[in-house]
Amino acid sequence: MLLLAVDTATPAVTVALHDGESVVAESSQVDARRHGELLLPSVDRILAEAGLKLDAVTGIVVGVGPGPYTGLRVGLVTASTFGAVLGVPVHGLCTLDGLAHAAGTAGIEGPFTVATDARRKEVYWARYEDPRTRVGEPAVDRPADIAEQVAGLPAVGQGARLYPEVFPDARDPEHQSAAALASLAAERLASGAEFLPPTPLYLRRPDAQVPKNYKVVTPQ
C-alpha cells in the first residue's frame, strides 16, 4: 500500500505519503492564496524525498472539506485526476476528521471541538467524543451562535484561534495535516470502513452566482 494524501480545504497546502503503517514523507505550507501554485510541486517534492515515482501510489486520499470554494476544489480536482490517470481509488475524508485525528496524536482524548476558518466571520465546526468519533454532521455558523454548544470544551483548528472569546481553550493543531489524514485513511482501510465520495463539502452557496433577471444576449 502507498497512499498519497492531499488537502487544500484550509489555508494549509498539505500532502503526505503513507505506506499503510507509517508516514513516509509529508509537506505542509500555509498560504491561503496559493493552493494551485503549491500543491503539485509539494507532491513532486515528497515523492522525490521518498525515492518513489507517482505510479507507485495505490490509492489517493483527499480532504473534501468543508472549506472555501476555490481552495477546496484545487485538492479535489488534483486527487480525482491522479486517480483517473493511475487507475486507483480516490478516498474522501472530512477535513475536520483529519484535524480531530491529529488532535488525538497531540494528546487530546475528548470530548472536544474542531473549528476552521469559514471566512465571513464564521467557522466550519464539529464536536467530537474522541479523535475518531464525530458527533453529528459538520456545520457552518457564527461563533457566538454556537457558544453554548462548545462551552467548556477544548478546541483545535484555526477557527478556534480566531475567536478566543468562544474557544478560550484553543490547542494544537492549528492547521490541517495530510499526514494525519493519511493515517486515518489507513486505519479505515484496514477496518473496512466506508469513505466519502471525492466531492466538495461546501455547506453554503458560493459567492459567485448568476445575477437575477439575467438576460440572454446570444442569438437564438
KEKE-3310 file (N, C-alpha, C; in steps of 0.2 Angstrom, whole numbers, plus 5000, padded with zeros to 4 digits):
npx = (5004:5002:4998:4993:4990:4981:4976:4967:4958:4959:4969:4981:4992:4994:5002:5005:5013:5009:5013:5004:5008:5015:5019:5028:5033:5030:5023:5019:5012:5007:4997:4985:4982:4988:4986:4984:4996:5006:5003:5005:5020:5023:5019:5028:5039:5038:5038:5050:5058:5055:5060:5052:5041:5027:5018:5019:5010:4995:4983:4973:4970:4959:4955:4939:4933:4923:4926:4932:4927:4936:4950:4947:4943:4954:4962:4953:4951:4964:4966:4956:4961:4973:4969:4961:4971:4981:4973:4968:4959:4950:4949:4938:4938:4932:4938:4938:4938:4951:4959:4954:4959:4973:4973:4971:4983:4991:4988:4975:4960:4947:4930:4929:4931:4932:4937:4937:4942:4930:4928:4919:4916:4913:4913:4918:4913:4913:4908:4917:4917:4929:4945:4942:4928:4915:4902:4887:4884:4896:4896:4892:4893:4891:4903:4898:4885:4886:4891:4886:4885:4898:4904:4916:4923:4939:4947:4952:4961:4961:4950:4947:4957:4955:4944:4944:4936:4925:4931:4940:4950:4960:4969:4984:4982:4984:4982:4977:4983:4990:4997:4991:4978:4981:4985:4973:4965:4972:4969:4955:4954:4960:4951:4940:4931:4919:4921:4920:4913:4924:4920:4915:4912:4903:4894:4888:4882:4891:4901:4901:4888:4875:4867:4851:4837:4844:4849:4849:4860:4865:4863:4847)
npy = (4994:5011:5026:5042:5057:5072:5089:5103:5111:5121:5135:5128:5120:5104:5088:5071:5055:5038:5022:5012:5008:5018:5036:5041:5052:5070:5086:5103:5118:5134:5145:5154:5159:5152:5139:5132:5134:5129:5115:5104:5105:5102:5088:5082:5085:5077:5064:5063:5064:5053:5044:5038:5035:5042:5032:5022:5024:5018:5022:5036:5049:5061:5077:5082:5094:5103:5118:5134:5138:5139:5135:5123:5115:5114:5104:5093:5092:5089:5077:5068:5068:5062:5050:5045:5045:5036:5025:5021:5020:5034:5041:5049:5060:5069:5085:5090:5079:5074:5084:5081:5069:5072:5079:5070:5063:5073:5072:5075:5068:5069:5074:5086:5101:5104:5117:5127:5141:5149:5160:5176:5179:5167:5150:5133:5119:5105:5094:5082:5066:5059:5057:5050:5049:5058:5069:5071:5080:5090:5108:5126:5141:5157:5160:5165:5160:5147:5146:5141:5127:5123:5126:5125:5115:5110:5116:5114:5119:5133:5141:5141:5148:5160:5165:5168:5172:5163:5151:5148:5139:5135:5124:5115:5104:5119:5119:5110:5093:5083:5071:5066:5064:5054:5044:5042:5037:5025:5018:5016:5009:4997:4993:4991:5001:5014:5027:5044:5051:5058:5072:5090:5097:5109:5117:5129:5141:5147:5162:5168:5170:5168:5182:5189:5190:5188:5192:5184:5187:5181:5175:5168)
npz = (5000:4996:5000:4994:5001:5000:5005:5003:5009:5019:5024:5024:5013:5010:5009:5009:5010:5014:5019:5024:5036:5042:5041:5026:5020:5021:5018:5022:5019:5024:5016:5010:4998:4988:4984:4971:4965:4974:4976:4967:4965:4979:4979:4970:4977:4989:4984:4978:4989:4996:4987:4977:4963:4955:4950:4959:4968:4976:4980:4983:4994:5000:5007:5009:5013:5025:5016:5009:4993:4981:4985:4990:4979:4972:4978:4977:4963:4958:4965:4960:4947:4947:4952:4941:4931:4936:4939:4951:4967:4974:4989:4999:5014:5028:5031:5044:5051:5049:5056:5069:5071:5071:5082:5092:5091:5096:5109:5114:5121:5122:5126:5112:5102:5084:5074:5060:5049:5041:5035:5032:5045:5051:5056:5051:5059:5071:5084:5094:5101:5104:5096:5085:5084:5078:5082:5075:5060:5051:5052:5048:5055:5064:5077:5089:5089:5092:5105:5117:5114:5113:5124:5137:5131:5125:5110:5093:5078:5066:5066:5080:5086:5080:5087:5102:5112:5111:5110:5122:5126:5116:5106:5099:5085:5074:5060:5046:5043:5031:5033:5045:5040:5030:5039:5046:5035:5032:5043:5042:5030:5034:5043:5035:5034:5027:5015:5011:4995:4983:4982:4984:5000:5004:5012:5011:4999:4985:4983:4970:4959:4947:4941:4946:4935:4923:4907:4891:4878:4867:4850:4846)
capx = (5000:5006:4993:4995:4985:4981:4970:4968:4952:4960:4975:4987:4993:4997:5002:5009:5013:5008:5013:5000:5010:5018:5020:5034:5035:5025:5024:5013:5014:5001:4996:4978:4981:4992:4984:4985:5003:5010:5001:5009:5027:5023:5018:5034:5045:5038:5039:5057:5061:5054:5063:5047:5038:5019:5015:5020:5004:4990:4977:4973:4966:4958:4950:4933:4931:4921:4931:4930:4926:4942:4955:4945:4942:4961:4964:4949:4952:4970:4966:4952:4965:4978:4965:4960:4977:4984:4968:4967:4953:4951:4945:4936:4938:4930:4944:4938:4940:4958:4961:4952:4964:4979:4972:4972:4990:4994:4986:4968:4957:4940:4927:4932:4928:4936:4934:4942:4940:4925:4928:4913:4916:4910:4918:4916:4915:4910:4910:4920:4918:4936:4948:4939:4921:4912:4895:4883:4887:4899:4891:4895:4890:4895:4905:4893:4879:4887:4895:4883:4886:4905:4907:4920:4927:4945:4946:4958:4959:4962:4944:4947:4962:4952:4938:4946:4930:4921:4935:4946:4955:4962:4975:4986:4985:4980:4981:4976:4989:4989:4999:4985:4973:4983:4985:4966:4963:4975:4965:4949:4955:4962:4945:4935:4926:4917:4924:4916:4915:4928:4916:4916:4908:4904:4889:4885:4882:4897:4900:4899:4881:4872:4863:4844:4835:4850:4846:4852:4862:4867:4857:4843)
capy = (5000:5018:5031:5049:5061:5079:5093:5111:5114:5126:5138:5124:5116:5099:5082:5066:5048:5033:5015:5008:5008:5025:5041:5040:5059:5074:5093:5107:5125:5138:5150:5153:5161:5149:5132:5129:5135:5125:5108:5099:5105:5098:5081:5081:5085:5072:5058:5063:5063:5045:5040:5035:5038:5043:5026:5018:5025:5013:5025:5043:5051:5069:5081:5085:5100:5109:5123:5139:5135:5139:5131:5116:5112:5113:5097:5088:5090:5085:5070:5065:5067:5057:5043:5043:5043:5030:5019:5019:5023:5040:5040:5056:5061:5075:5088:5091:5072:5074:5088:5078:5063:5075:5082:5064:5062:5078:5071:5076:5062:5071:5077:5092:5104:5106:5123:5130:5147:5149:5167:5180:5179:5161:5144:5127:5116:5099:5091:5075:5062:5057:5059:5046:5049:5064:5070:5074:5082:5097:5114:5132:5146:5162:5158:5167:5157:5140:5147:5136:5120:5121:5129:5121:5110:5112:5116:5114:5122:5140:5144:5142:5153:5167:5168:5166:5173:5157:5145:5150:5133:5133:5120:5112:5108:5124:5118:5103:5089:5077:5065:5064:5062:5048:5039:5040:5033:5019:5014:5015:5004:4991:4990:4990:5007:5017:5033:5049:5052:5064:5078:5095:5098:5116:5119:5135:5143:5151:5169:5170:5167:5171:5188:5188:5193:5188:5192:5181:5191:5177:5174:5162)
capz = (5000:4996:4999:4993:5004:4999:5007:5002:5011:5024:5022:5023:5007:5014:5006:5013:5008:5019:5017:5027:5043:5044:5036:5023:5018:5021:5017:5023:5018:5025:5011:5008:4991:4983:4983:4965:4964:4978:4978:4963:4967:4985:4978:4967:4982:4994:4980:4977:4996:4997:4982:4973:4957:4956:4948:4965:4973:4976:4982:4984:5000:4999:5011:5005:5017:5022:5015:5004:4986:4976:4988:4991:4973:4969:4980:4974:4956:4958:4968:4955:4941:4949:4952:4934:4927:4939:4939:4958:4970:4977:4996:5003:5021:5030:5033:5051:5054:5049:5062:5075:5072:5073:5089:5096:5091:5100:5116:5116:5121:5120:5120:5110:5096:5079:5071:5055:5047:5036:5032:5033:5052:5053:5057:5050:5065:5073:5090:5094:5108:5104:5090:5079:5084:5077:5085:5070:5054:5051:5051:5047:5060:5068:5083:5095:5089:5095:5111:5122:5112:5113:5131:5142:5128:5121:5103:5089:5072:5065:5069:5087:5087:5078:5091:5108:5117:5111:5111:5126:5127:5109:5107:5093:5079:5071:5053:5044:5041:5026:5037:5049:5035:5028:5044:5047:5030:5033:5049:5040:5025:5037:5046:5030:5035:5021:5014:5007:4988:4982:4980:4989:5005:5004:5017:5009:4992:4983:4982:4963:4957:4941:4943:4945:4929:4919:4900:4886:4873:4861:4845:4847)
cpx = (5004:5000:4996:4989:4986:4975:4972:4961:4953:4966:4981:4986:4997:4996:5006:5008:5013:5009:5009:5001:5012:5018:5027:5037:5029:5027:5018:5016:5007:5001:4989:4977:4984:4992:4986:4993:5008:5009:5005:5017:5028:5023:5025:5039:5044:5040:5047:5061:5060:5057:5058:5044:5030:5016:5016:5013:4998:4983:4978:4968:4965:4953:4945:4930:4927:4927:4929:4931:4932:4947:4953:4945:4949:4963:4960:4950:4959:4970:4962:4956:4970:4975:4964:4966:4980:4979:4968:4962:4955:4946:4944:4936:4936:4937:4944:4940:4948:4961:4960:4957:4971:4979:4973:4980:4994:4992:4979:4964:4949:4935:4930:4929:4934:4933:4939:4938:4936:4924:4921:4911:4912:4915:4914:4918:4911:4913:4913:4920:4925:4939:4945:4931:4918:4905:4891:4887:4891:4894:4895:4890:4894:4896:4900:4887:4879:4890:4892:4885:4893:4908:4910:4924:4934:4943:4952:4956:4960:4956:4944:4952:4959:4947:4939:4940:4925:4925:4941:4951:4957:4969:4978:4983:4980:4978:4981:4983:4987:4992:4994:4980:4974:4983:4978:4963:4966:4971:4959:4949:4956:4955:4939:4929:4925:4921:4919:4918:4919:4925:4916:4911:4908:4900:4886:4886:4888:4896:4898:4893:4879:4867:4856:4842:4840:4847:4851:4854:4864:4861:4853:4842)
cpy = (5006:5023:5038:5053:5069:5083:5100:5114:5120:5130:5134:5120:5110:5092:5077:5059:5043:5026:5010:5007:5014:5030:5041:5047:5063:5082:5097:5114:5129:5145:5150:5155:5157:5141:5129:5129:5130:5117:5103:5099:5101:5091:5079:5080:5079:5065:5058:5062:5056:5041:5036:5039:5038:5036:5021:5019:5020:5016:5032:5045:5059:5071:5084:5091:5098:5114:5128:5136:5134:5134:5124:5112:5110:5105:5092:5086:5087:5078:5066:5063:5062:5050:5041:5041:5037:5024:5017:5023:5030:5040:5047:5055:5068:5079:5089:5084:5071:5078:5085:5072:5066:5077:5076:5062:5067:5077:5072:5070:5063:5071:5084:5095:5105:5112:5126:5137:5147:5156:5170:5180:5173:5156:5138:5123:5109:5097:5084:5072:5060:5058:5055:5046:5056:5064:5074:5076:5089:5103:5120:5137:5151:5159:5159:5163:5149:5140:5142:5129:5118:5124:5124:5115:5113:5112:5116:5117:5130:5144:5146:5147:5160:5170:5165:5167:5167:5151:5147:5145:5130:5129:5118:5106:5114:5123:5111:5099:5083:5070:5062:5061:5055:5042:5037:5036:5026:5014:5012:5009:4997:4988:4989:4996:5010:5024:5038:5049:5058:5070:5083:5096:5105:5119:5125:5137:5147:5158:5171:5166:5171:5176:5186:5192:5194:5188:5189:5186:5187:5176:5168:5158)
cpz = (5000:4995:4998:4995:5002:5002:5006:5004:5016:5021:5021:5017:5009:5010:5010:5009:5014:5016:5020:5034:5046:5039:5033:5022:5019:5020:5018:5023:5019:5021:5008:5001:4986:4982:4977:4963:4968:4978:4974:4964:4974:4984:4975:4973:4987:4990:4980:4984:4998:4992:4978:4967:4958:4955:4954:4969:4971:4978:4984:4990:4999:5004:5007:5008:5023:5022:5010:4997:4982:4979:4988:4985:4970:4971:4977:4967:4955:4960:4963:4949:4942:4949:4946:4930:4930:4939:4946:4961:4974:4983:4999:5010:5023:5033:5041:5055:5054:5055:5068:5076:5074:5080:5094:5097:5096:5108:5118:5116:5119:5127:5119:5104:5091:5075:5066:5052:5041:5032:5034:5041:5055:5053:5054:5056:5066:5080:5090:5101:5109:5097:5084:5079:5084:5079:5080:5064:5055:5049:5050:5051:5062:5075:5089:5095:5092:5101:5116:5120:5113:5120:5135:5138:5125:5114:5099:5082:5072:5068:5076:5089:5085:5083:5098:5113:5117:5112:5115:5127:5120:5110:5100:5091:5077:5064:5052:5042:5037:5029:5041:5045:5033:5033:5046:5042:5030:5038:5046:5034:5028:5041:5041:5031:5028:5021:5011:5000:4988:4979:4986:4994:5007:5010:5016:5002:4991:4982:4975:4961:4951:4943:4942:4938:4924:4911:4895:4880:4867:4857:4847:4841)
residu = (MET:LEU:LEU:LEU:ALA:VAL:ASP:THR:ALA:THR:PRO:ALA:VAL:THR:VAL:ALA:LEU:HIS:ASP:GLY:GLU:SER:VAL:VAL:ALA:GLU:SER:SER:GLN:VAL:ASP:ALA:ARG:ARG:HIS:GLY:GLU:LEU:LEU:LEU:PRO:SER:VAL:ASP:ARG:ILE:LEU:ALA:GLU:ALA:GLY:LEU:LYS:LEU:ASP:ALA:VAL:THR:GLY:ILE:VAL:VAL:GLY:VAL:GLY:PRO:GLY:PRO:TYR:THR:GLY:LEU:ARG:VAL:GLY:LEU:VAL:THR:ALA:SER:THR:PHE:GLY:ALA:VAL:LEU:GLY:VAL:PRO:VAL:HIS:GLY:LEU:CYS:THR:LEU:ASP:GLY:LEU:ALA:HIS:ALA:ALA:GLY:THR:ALA:GLY:ILE:GLU:GLY:PRO:PHE:THR:VAL:ALA:THR:ASP:ALA:ARG:ARG:LYS:GLU:VAL:TYR:TRP:ALA:ARG:TYR:GLU:ASP:PRO:ARG:THR:ARG:VAL:GLY:GLU:PRO:ALA:VAL:ASP:ARG:PRO:ALA:ASP:ILE:ALA:GLU:GLN:VAL:ALA:GLY:LEU:PRO:ALA:VAL:GLY:GLN:GLY:ALA:ARG:LEU:TYR:PRO:GLU:VAL:PHE:PRO:ASP:ALA:ARG:ASP:PRO:GLU:HIS:GLN:SER:ALA:ALA:ALA:LEU:ALA:SER:LEU:ALA:ALA:GLU:ARG:LEU:ALA:SER:GLY:ALA:GLU:PHE:LEU:PRO:PRO:THR:PRO:LEU:TYR:LEU:ARG:ARG:PRO:ASP:ALA:GLN:VAL:PRO:LYS:ASN:TYR:LYS:VAL:VAL:THR:PRO:GLN)
# end
